[in-house]
Amino acid sequence: MAMRSYEAMFLLDTGKMAGDLNKAADTLAQIVTKHGGEVVVHRVWDERRLAYPVKKQRKALYYLMSLKAVGSAITAIEADLKLQEFVIRSMFLVIDPKLAESMVAVARDPNAVALQTVTEPPDEDLFDPAPDRNRRRRPVEVREG
């Protein structure tokens, strides 16, 4: 079978990692290679508050990984990930071969996280479809002459 490109997102419990992110990253990479996969690039994405508690956790470390593997290996990788206490959730997406190179380039870019932050405020009229309609009008003075 041919190897396909995948992007994986892991939610990691920072309390159970005991502050050793390198060990957790090595464990994730070992699980992928154990099942015949190849890790292309991996990095921390961000630590965020979760929208709802997952396994009693309110925040998690998002960890991004691009990998190549056969389809049957993903099922085995997910089964091994369920045995890891520090992995709260995982998600695998199949990447279109046309997009694989550009996605890996973005994942390798150390400034990619900075691209998510918008520093400029939006235009005031951007969300107001009729800005004149909502303004109060001053009374017009009528001069007799």
WOTAVEN-V496559 format. One record per backbone hydrogen bond with DSSP energy under -1.0 kcal/mol. CO is the residue of the C=O (numbers start at 1). NH is the residue of the N-H. If there is no record, write none. Layout:
# WOTAVEN-V496559
CO_NH / CO_NH
This chain:
# WOTAVEN-V496559
4_69 / 5_95 / 6_67 / 7_93 / 8_65 / 9_91 / 10_63 / 11_88 / 11_89 / 12_61 / 13_17 / 17_20 / 19_21 / 20_24 / 21_25 / 22_26 / 23_27 / 24_28 / 25_29 / 26_30 / 27_31 / 28_32 / 29_33 / 30_34 / 32_37 / 33_36 / 38_68 / 41_66 / 43_64 / 46_62 / 48_60 / 54_57 / 57_54 / 58_50 / 60_48 / 61_12 / 62_45 / 62_46 / 63_10 / 64_43 / 65_8 / 66_40 / 66_41 / 67_6 / 68_38 / 69_4 / 72_76 / 73_77 / 74_78 / 75_79 / 76_80 / 77_81 / 78_82 / 81_84 / 86_13 / 89_11 / 91_9 / 93_7 / 96_99 / 96_100 / 99_103 / 100_104 / 101_105 / 102_106 / 103_107 / 104_108 / 109_112 / 113_116 / 123_126
